[in-house]
Amino acid sequence: MAKLSFKPNPRVTEIFEDLEAYQEFCQEYGYRYNESDLYNFKSYAWQQFNKWHQGKNAKNMWWEDARRLAGYRPA
C-alpha cells in the first residue's frame, strides 16, 4: 500500500503569499483591499502595489487624504 503524502502546489502557495503582501500594502498605503484585484492591471491599487513591489515609489493614499482634508473648511 502506498504511503499518502501531501505536496503543496508551489503556484497556490505563491498566490496566497501575493494575497497577503497585497493586503498588507493596502492597509499600509490606504487602498481598498479587494481580493479580485489580484493580478488585475486595470485596478489602480494593483498598479500601485506593483510599483511598490518593484522598489519604486507608490502613492500613499493616507497622505493624499490628509492633504485634501487639511484644506477642507466646513460651511
C-alpha positions as CSV (number, residue, x, y, z in Angstrom):
1,M,0.0,0.0,0.0
2,A,1.4,3.4,-1.0
3,K,2.1,6.0,1.7
4,L,-0.1,9.1,1.3
5,S,1.8,12.3,1.2
6,F,0.7,15.9,0.8
7,K,2.8,18.1,-1.5
8,P,1.7,21.7,-1.6
9,N,1.4,23.2,-5.1
10,P,4.0,26.0,-5.3
11,R,1.8,28.1,-7.6
12,V,-1.0,28.1,-5.0
13,T,1.5,29.0,-2.2
14,E,2.7,31.9,-4.4
15,I,-0.9,33.2,-4.9
16,F,-1.6,33.1,-1.1
17,E,1.7,34.9,-0.4
18,D,0.8,37.5,-3.0
19,L,-2.6,38.0,-1.5
20,E,-1.0,38.6,2.0
21,A,1.5,41.0,0.6
22,Y,-1.2,42.9,-1.3
23,Q,-3.4,43.1,1.8
24,E,-0.6,44.5,3.9
25,F,0.2,47.0,1.2
26,C,-3.4,48.1,1.0
27,Q,-3.6,48.6,4.8
28,E,-0.3,50.4,4.9
29,Y,-0.9,52.7,2.0
30,G,-4.6,53.3,2.4
31,Y,-6.1,51.5,-0.6
32,R,-9.3,49.5,-0.6
33,Y,-8.5,45.8,-0.4
34,N,-10.3,43.6,-2.9
35,E,-9.1,40.1,-3.5
36,S,-10.5,40.1,-7.0
37,D,-8.0,42.9,-7.9
38,L,-5.1,40.5,-7.5
39,Y,-3.2,40.3,-10.9
40,N,-5.7,42.8,-12.4
41,F,-3.7,45.5,-14.1
42,K,-6.7,47.7,-14.6
43,S,-7.0,48.2,-10.9
44,Y,-5.3,51.3,-9.6
45,A,-4.4,49.7,-6.3
46,W,-2.8,46.7,-8.1
47,Q,-0.8,49.1,-10.3
48,Q,0.5,50.9,-7.2
49,F,1.3,47.6,-5.5
50,N,3.4,46.6,-8.5
51,K,5.3,49.8,-8.4
52,W,5.9,49.4,-4.6
53,H,6.9,45.7,-5.1
54,Q,9.4,46.7,-7.8
55,G,11.1,49.2,-5.4
56,K,9.5,52.3,-6.9
57,N,7.5,55.0,-5.1
58,A,3.8,54.2,-4.7
59,K,1.3,56.9,-3.9
60,N,0.3,56.8,-0.2
61,M,-3.4,57.5,-0.1
62,W,-3.3,58.2,3.7
63,W,-1.0,61.2,2.9
64,E,-3.2,62.3,0.0
65,D,-6.4,62.2,2.0
66,A,-4.7,64.1,4.9
67,R,-3.5,66.7,2.4
68,R,-7.0,67.1,0.9
69,L,-8.7,67.3,4.4
70,A,-6.2,69.9,5.6
71,G,-7.6,72.4,3.2
72,Y,-11.2,71.4,3.9
73,R,-13.3,74.1,5.5
74,P,-16.9,73.1,6.6
75,A,-19.6,75.7,5.7
